[in-house]
Amino acid sequence: MNLYLTYTVFVFESQQVRFVGTPEKIEWVAADIVAILYPQADPHNYSNYLGKVPAIWKDHKPIMTPPW
């Protein structure tokens, strides 16, 4: 059984955003959203931005990213 989810890429203003789920329930990769909303943010500090997201909005899923 594969424990990892595969993702689909959506392009928003020339930036790639990964997501999993279905068209009815899309789940975005939070780091990609932070990169778009805060382009000056250091990727090592994304947790500072993600820490402000309400827990009810968060879910943790293992996602395969290249290179696999």
Sequence and secondary structure as in RCSB ss.txt:
>XXXX:A:sequence
MNLYLTYTVFVFESQQVRFVGTPEKIEWVAADIVAILYPQADPHNYSNYLGKVPAIWKDHKPIMTPPW
>XXXX:A:secstr
   SB  EEEEETTEEEEEEE SSSEEE HHHHHHHH TTS GGGHHHHHTTS GGG     B  S  
